[in-house]
Amino acid sequence: MQLSAIIRRAREQGASDVHLEGGMPMALRVRGALRLVGEPLSAASLTTLAREVVGDDWPEFVERCSYDVSRTLEGQRIRINVLRSARGVGFAIRLLSTSHATLKRLNLHPDLRRLVEPTHGLVLVCGPTGSGKTSTLAALLQELNLEESRHIITVESPIEYALVPRMSFIRQREVGRDTPSFAQALVDAMREDPDVLMVGEMREPEVMRLTLNAAETGHLVLATVHSASAGEALARVVSAFAPEMQAAVCAQLADCLVGVVCQRLRYRPEVGLRVPECEVLMGSTPVKSIVRQGHFYKIPSAIETGAADGCWSFPRYAEWLARKTDWSQPSTPTEEPPAAAPEAEPTREPLLPAARTRPAVVTRIPESPTRTRRSASPEKPTEPRSAEDGVFVIQGEQDDLVSLVRELEGES
């Protein structure tokens, strides 16, 4: 059994996740639903595959009974979780986007760009497992990377999106490989001159405390929380601390809050895609007052009345998705195409037709010492004919302009 063959088959089926378990067929999650494919897999073959994936870290897997790693196979970026279950060794594999995530490519609202405009504060991206939180974080970082010169440090477990530096300077650290823990990575980051910090998981109270301190001391911090709504995400952060500390945490959270994005994936049959449907809470003055008092039950009404501040409720965001027409498909190339040369502006047609002119042929006559007035010739001189379309044409056989003017003055 080859892992590359499994990934190839999953990609052909359009799957977002792959589950492998001893004695069961391969399970693919397609458009949010599980689908069993093929024959049951033997526990021995999965154990052999796990040894190939884990490699030299097999003793660590035996001790912890789980192992996380991210790789690129068959041109596909994947996140692998190797685990031990009642049937032996199992796999949970997530197929990640192969393109550089941006708000447009993820079909997110462009107003989310406002979340990364401040130079300090806290941005939370929340939602259930598998709702695309990491993809949204990568898209927000990519917006900065393409337009601003900032020092970005990410702490992830594992690294899912390999960000390519454009205008920003990017450091990506993986927990377990580059740093022992999220808490240690955040302590180290304070001495590494960051402008932007991205925390892949904010679960432990110590990590939450360090994250709030970083956001409060002049850094823009982006983090994820598992919750079903924006208000629940804020309440979960506060409730992670001891009761005697929660009032101080509410004040600290209110001071540094930039915004909260809660998202869930919805399948849209008209485009054949699962796209994020979001609830957006911006850190306006009324919202910060609610957070400071700890009245998180008022957050839904603040979102409904905060449209002018950039807040979006789930129903209003769904209406925007229903009106959206410029959908981005997953087949979008990973690199931006080179800018085409500007086309020449088309020549505008004049409002009136241009007059057709003929070139004037002027014959110079050598000057004589005594120039007399032109006498009448026996032959009738050729009168200059009026030109077409109102243009006076000087015939070639006539004299220069000076003599012509004098002749006209004499006739008048």
C-alpha positions as CSV (number, residue, x, y, z in Angstrom):
1,M,0.0,0.0,0.0
2,Q,1.4,3.4,-1.1
3,L,0.3,6.6,0.5
4,S,0.8,8.4,-2.8
5,A,-1.8,6.1,-4.4
6,I,-4.3,6.8,-1.6
7,I,-3.9,10.6,-2.0
8,R,-4.2,10.3,-5.8
9,R,-7.5,8.4,-5.4
10,A,-8.8,10.8,-2.8
11,R,-8.1,13.8,-5.0
12,E,-9.8,12.1,-8.0
13,Q,-12.9,11.7,-5.8
14,G,-12.8,15.3,-4.7
15,A,-12.3,14.3,-1.0
16,S,-11.2,16.7,1.7
17,D,-10.4,14.0,4.3
18,V,-9.2,10.4,4.2
19,H,-9.7,7.9,7.1
20,L,-7.9,4.6,7.2
21,E,-8.7,1.9,9.9
22,G,-7.7,-1.7,10.1
23,G,-10.4,-4.1,9.0
24,M,-12.5,-1.3,7.3
25,P,-12.6,0.1,3.8
26,M,-11.0,3.5,3.1
27,A,-13.4,6.3,4.1
28,L,-13.5,9.6,2.1
29,R,-15.2,12.8,3.1
30,V,-16.7,14.3,0.0
31,R,-18.7,17.5,0.3
32,G,-19.1,16.9,4.1
33,A,-20.4,13.3,3.8
34,L,-18.4,10.1,4.4
35,R,-18.1,7.6,1.6
36,L,-16.6,4.1,1.9
37,V,-14.4,3.0,-1.0
38,G,-12.7,-0.3,-1.9
39,E,-12.0,-3.4,0.1
40,P,-11.2,-3.6,3.9
41,L,-7.6,-2.7,4.8
42,S,-5.5,-5.1,6.9
43,A,-4.1,-3.9,10.2
44,A,-0.6,-5.1,9.3
45,S,-0.5,-3.1,6.1
46,L,-1.5,0.1,8.0
47,T,1.2,-0.6,10.6
48,T,3.8,-0.9,7.8
49,L,2.6,2.4,6.3
50,A,2.7,4.1,9.6
51,R,6.3,3.1,10.1
52,E,7.2,4.6,6.7
53,V,5.4,7.9,7.6
54,V,6.7,8.2,11.1
55,G,10.2,7.1,10.3
56,D,12.8,7.7,13.1
57,D,10.2,9.2,15.4
58,W,8.5,5.7,15.9
59,P,9.5,5.6,19.6
60,E,7.7,8.9,20.1
61,F,4.6,7.5,18.4
62,V,4.7,4.4,20.6
63,E,4.9,6.6,23.7
64,R,2.2,9.1,22.8
65,C,0.1,6.8,20.6
66,S,-0.3,9.6,18.1
67,Y,1.9,11.5,15.6
68,D,1.3,14.6,13.5
69,V,3.1,15.5,10.3
70,S,2.5,17.5,7.1
71,R,3.9,16.6,3.7
72,T,3.5,17.2,0.0
73,L,2.6,14.1,-2.1
74,E,1.5,14.0,-5.7
75,G,1.6,17.8,-5.8
76,Q,-0.9,17.8,-2.9
77,R,-0.2,19.3,0.5
78,I,-1.6,17.0,3.2
79,R,-1.8,16.9,7.0
80,I,-1.4,13.4,8.5
81,N,-2.5,12.3,12.0
82,V,-1.3,8.8,12.8
83,L,-3.1,7.3,15.8
84,R,-3.6,4.1,17.7
85,S,-7.1,2.7,18.1
86,A,-8.8,-0.6,19.2
87,R,-8.2,-2.0,15.7
88,G,-4.5,-1.1,15.6
89,V,-3.0,1.8,13.8
90,G,-5.2,4.3,11.9
91,F,-4.8,7.4,9.8
92,A,-6.7,10.7,9.6
93,I,-5.5,12.7,6.5
94,R,-6.5,16.2,5.5
95,L,-6.0,17.3,1.9
96,L,-5.1,21.0,2.0
97,S,-5.5,23.6,-0.7
98,T,-2.7,23.4,-3.3
99,S,-2.8,27.1,-4.1
100,H,-1.7,30.1,-2.0
101,A,-4.8,30.9,0.0
102,T,-6.2,34.4,-0.4
103,L,-9.5,35.9,0.5
104,K,-10.6,35.8,-3.1
105,R,-9.5,32.2,-3.7
106,L,-11.4,31.1,-0.6
107,N,-14.5,33.0,-1.7
108,L,-14.4,35.1,1.5
109,H,-15.8,38.6,1.8
110,P,-13.2,41.3,1.0
111,D,-14.1,43.2,4.1
112,L,-12.2,40.6,6.1
113,R,-9.0,42.4,4.9
114,R,-9.8,45.1,7.6
115,L,-8.9,42.6,10.3
116,V,-5.2,42.7,9.5
117,E,-5.0,46.4,8.8
118,P,-4.2,47.4,12.5
119,T,-0.6,47.0,13.7
120,H,-1.6,45.5,17.1
121,G,-4.5,43.6,18.6
122,L,-6.1,40.2,18.6
123,V,-7.9,38.5,15.8
124,L,-9.7,35.2,16.5
125,V,-10.8,32.7,13.9
126,C,-13.2,30.1,15.3
127,G,-15.5,27.4,14.1
128,P,-15.9,23.6,14.4
129,T,-13.2,21.1,13.4
130,G,-12.7,21.0,9.7
131,S,-14.4,24.3,8.9
132,G,-11.3,25.9,7.3
133,K,-10.0,28.0,10.2
134,T,-6.3,27.5,9.2
135,S,-7.1,28.3,5.6
136,T,-8.6,31.6,6.6
137,L,-5.6,32.4,8.8
138,A,-3.3,31.6,5.9
139,A,-5.4,33.9,3.6
140,L,-5.2,36.8,6.0
141,L,-1.4,36.3,6.3
142,Q,-1.1,36.1,2.5
143,E,-3.0,39.4,2.2
144,L,-0.3,41.0,4.4
145,N,2.5,39.2,2.6
146,L,1.4,40.5,-0.8
147,E,1.0,44.1,0.2
148,E,3.0,45.1,3.3
149,S,6.5,44.7,4.7
150,R,6.1,43.0,8.0
151,H,7.9,40.3,10.1
152,I,5.5,37.4,10.4
153,I,6.1,34.5,12.8
154,T,3.8,31.5,12.8
155,V,3.6,28.7,15.4
156,E,1.8,25.7,14.1
157,S,1.4,22.0,14.8
158,P,2.0,21.0,12.1
159,I,2.7,23.5,9.4
160,E,-0.1,23.2,7.0
161,Y,0.5,26.1,4.5
162,A,4.1,26.8,3.4
163,L,4.0,30.6,3.0
164,V,6.3,32.0,0.3
165,P,7.7,35.4,1.3
166,R,6.8,38.2,-1.0
167,M,6.9,41.6,0.6
168,S,7.0,40.3,4.2
169,F,9.7,38.4,6.1
170,I,8.1,35.1,7.2
171,R,9.3,32.6,9.8
172,Q,7.3,29.4,10.3
173,R,7.9,27.2,13.4
174,E,6.5,23.8,14.0
175,V,5.8,22.6,17.5
176,G,7.8,19.4,18.3
177,R,10.3,20.0,15.5
178,D,11.3,23.7,15.9
179,T,10.0,24.4,19.4
180,P,8.9,22.2,22.3
181,S,5.5,23.9,22.8
182,F,3.2,26.8,21.9
183,A,4.0,28.5,25.1
184,Q,7.8,28.4,24.6
185,A,7.4,29.6,21.0
186,L,5.4,32.6,22.2
187,V,8.0,33.4,24.9
188,D,10.7,33.2,22.3
189,A,8.8,35.3,19.8
190,M,8.8,38.3,22.1
191,R,12.6,38.5,21.6
192,E,12.5,38.0,17.8
193,D,11.1,41.4,16.8
194,P,7.8,40.2,15.2
195,D,5.1,42.4,13.7
196,V,2.5,39.7,13.3
197,L,2.1,36.4,15.2
198,M,0.0,33.5,14.2
199,V,-0.9,30.9,16.8
200,G,-2.2,27.7,15.3
201,E,-4.0,26.5,18.4
202,M,-5.0,28.4,21.5
203,R,-6.3,25.8,24.0
204,E,-4.3,25.9,27.2
205,P,-4.7,28.8,29.7
206,E,-0.9,29.6,29.5
207,V,-1.0,29.9,25.8
208,M,-4.1,32.1,26.0
209,R,-2.3,34.3,28.6
210,L,0.8,34.7,26.4
211,T,-1.3,35.4,23.4
212,L,-3.2,38.2,25.1
213,N,0.0,39.7,26.4
214,A,1.5,39.7,22.9
215,A,-1.6,41.4,21.5
216,E,-1.5,44.0,24.3
217,T,2.2,44.8,23.8
218,G,2.1,46.1,20.2
219,H,1.8,43.0,18.1
220,L,-0.9,41.8,15.7
221,V,-1.8,38.3,16.9
222,L,-4.0,35.9,14.9
223,A,-5.2,32.7,16.6
224,T,-7.9,30.0,16.3
225,V,-10.5,28.8,18.8
226,H,-12.9,25.9,18.6
227,S,-16.4,27.3,19.0
228,A,-19.7,27.6,17.2
229,S,-20.2,31.4,17.4
230,A,-18.2,34.6,17.9
231,G,-19.7,35.2,21.4
232,E,-18.9,31.7,22.4
233,A,-15.3,32.1,21.3
234,L,-14.8,35.1,23.6
235,A,-16.5,33.4,26.5
236,R,-14.3,30.3,26.1
237,V,-11.2,32.4,26.3
238,V,-12.3,34.0,29.5
239,S,-13.6,30.9,31.1
240,A,-10.2,29.1,30.6
241,F,-8.9,31.3,33.5
242,A,-9.6,31.0,37.2
243,P,-12.7,32.8,38.4
244,E,-10.7,35.4,40.3
245,M,-8.8,36.4,37.1
246,Q,-11.8,36.5,34.7
247,A,-12.6,40.2,35.3
248,A,-9.0,41.2,34.5
249,V,-9.0,38.9,31.4
250,C,-12.3,40.6,30.2
251,A,-10.7,44.0,30.5
252,Q,-7.5,42.8,28.7
253,L,-9.5,41.1,26.0
254,A,-11.6,44.3,25.4
255,D,-8.5,46.5,25.1
256,C,-6.8,44.4,22.4
257,L,-9.8,42.9,20.5
258,V,-9.7,43.6,16.7
259,G,-12.3,41.1,15.6
260,V,-13.7,37.6,15.6
261,V,-14.6,35.4,12.6
262,C,-16.7,32.4,13.1
263,Q,-17.1,30.2,10.0
264,R,-18.8,27.0,8.8
265,L,-18.6,25.3,5.5
266,R,-21.8,25.2,3.3
267,Y,-22.1,23.3,0.1
268,R,-23.5,25.4,-2.8
269,P,-24.8,23.2,-5.6
270,E,-24.9,26.0,-8.1
271,V,-21.1,26.1,-8.1
272,G,-20.3,22.6,-6.8
273,L,-18.2,24.0,-3.9
274,R,-18.2,24.1,-0.2
275,V,-17.6,27.7,0.8
276,P,-17.2,29.3,4.2
277,E,-20.2,31.0,5.7
278,C,-19.1,33.5,8.3
279,E,-20.2,35.5,11.3
280,V,-18.0,38.5,11.8
281,L,-17.7,40.5,15.0
282,M,-15.6,43.7,14.8
283,G,-14.1,45.3,17.9
284,S,-16.1,48.5,17.9
285,T,-16.7,50.6,21.0
286,P,-20.1,49.0,21.9
287,V,-18.6,45.5,21.4
288,K,-15.6,46.3,23.6
289,S,-17.9,47.6,26.3
290,I,-19.9,44.3,26.2
291,V,-16.7,42.3,26.5
292,R,-15.3,44.4,29.3
293,Q,-18.5,43.7,31.3
294,G,-18.4,40.0,30.4
295,H,-22.0,40.2,29.0
296,F,-21.3,37.8,26.1
297,Y,-24.9,37.0,25.7
298,K,-25.3,40.5,24.2
299,I,-22.9,39.7,21.3
300,P,-25.5,38.4,18.8
301,S,-27.6,41.6,19.1
302,A,-24.4,43.6,18.8
303,I,-23.6,41.8,15.5
304,E,-27.1,42.5,14.2
305,T,-26.9,46.2,14.9
306,G,-23.2,46.6,14.0
307,A,-23.4,46.4,10.2
308,A,-22.0,49.9,9.9
309,D,-18.9,48.8,11.8
310,G,-18.3,45.8,9.6
311,C,-20.2,43.1,11.5
312,W,-21.8,40.2,9.6
313,S,-24.4,37.8,11.0
314,F,-24.8,34.4,9.5
315,P,-28.1,35.2,7.6
316,R,-26.8,38.4,6.2
317,Y,-23.5,36.8,5.0
318,A,-25.6,34.0,3.4
319,E,-27.5,36.7,1.5
320,W,-24.2,38.0,0.2
321,L,-23.2,34.6,-0.9
322,A,-26.5,34.2,-2.8
323,R,-25.7,37.4,-4.7
324,K,-22.1,36.4,-5.4
325,T,-21.2,35.6,-9.0
326,D,-17.4,35.7,-9.2
327,W,-16.7,32.3,-7.6
328,S,-13.1,31.1,-7.4
329,Q,-12.6,27.4,-8.3
330,P,-10.0,25.2,-6.7
331,S,-8.3,24.8,-10.1
332,T,-7.0,28.4,-9.7
333,P,-3.2,28.4,-10.5
334,T,-0.9,28.6,-7.6
335,E,1.0,31.7,-8.9
336,E,-0.4,34.9,-10.1
337,P,-0.1,35.2,-13.9
338,P,2.3,37.9,-15.0
339,A,0.6,41.2,-15.7
340,A,-0.3,41.7,-19.3
341,A,1.1,44.7,-21.1
342,P,-1.4,47.6,-21.1
343,E,-3.4,47.7,-24.3
344,A,-3.3,50.8,-26.4
345,E,-6.3,53.0,-26.1
346,P,-8.6,52.7,-29.1
347,T,-8.6,55.7,-31.3
348,R,-11.7,57.7,-30.8
349,E,-13.8,58.5,-33.9
350,P,-14.4,62.2,-34.4
351,L,-17.8,63.6,-33.8
352,L,-17.8,65.0,-37.4
353,P,-16.2,63.4,-40.4
354,A,-12.8,64.7,-41.1
355,A,-12.3,66.9,-44.2
356,R,-10.3,65.3,-46.9
357,T,-7.4,67.5,-47.7
358,R,-5.0,67.6,-50.5
359,P,-1.4,68.6,-50.1
360,A,-0.7,72.1,-51.3
361,V,2.1,72.3,-53.9
362,V,3.8,75.7,-53.7
363,T,6.1,76.8,-56.5
364,R,8.6,79.3,-55.6
365,I,9.4,82.0,-58.2
366,P,12.8,83.6,-58.0
367,E,12.6,87.2,-56.8
368,S,13.3,89.9,-59.3
369,P,14.7,93.3,-58.4
370,T,11.4,95.1,-59.4
371,R,8.4,93.0,-58.8
372,T,5.3,94.4,-60.6
373,R,1.7,93.6,-60.2
374,R,0.6,90.5,-62.1
375,S,-0.9,91.4,-65.5
376,A,-3.9,89.8,-67.0
377,S,-3.0,86.9,-69.3
378,P,-4.6,86.4,-72.7
379,E,-5.8,83.1,-71.5
380,K,-8.3,82.9,-68.7
381,P,-6.4,82.0,-65.6
382,T,-7.3,78.8,-63.9
383,E,-9.4,79.9,-60.9
384,P,-8.7,78.0,-57.8
385,R,-11.6,75.5,-57.3
386,S,-13.2,75.3,-54.0
387,A,-12.0,72.3,-52.2
388,E,-14.2,69.5,-51.1
389,D,-15.9,69.7,-47.7
390,G,-15.0,73.3,-47.1
391,V,-11.2,73.2,-47.6
392,F,-9.6,75.7,-49.9
393,V,-7.1,73.8,-52.1
394,I,-4.2,75.7,-53.7
395,Q,-3.5,74.3,-57.1
396,G,0.0,73.4,-58.1
397,E,0.2,75.7,-61.1
398,Q,-0.5,78.9,-59.1
399,D,2.1,81.1,-57.6
400,D,3.0,81.3,-54.0
401,L,0.6,82.5,-51.3
402,V,1.8,86.1,-51.3
403,S,1.0,86.6,-55.0
404,L,-2.3,84.7,-54.6
405,V,-3.4,87.1,-51.8
406,R,-2.5,90.1,-53.8
407,E,-4.5,88.8,-56.8
408,L,-7.5,88.3,-54.6
409,E,-7.2,91.8,-53.2
410,G,-7.0,93.3,-56.7
411,E,-10.2,91.5,-57.8
412,S,-12.1,92.8,-54.8
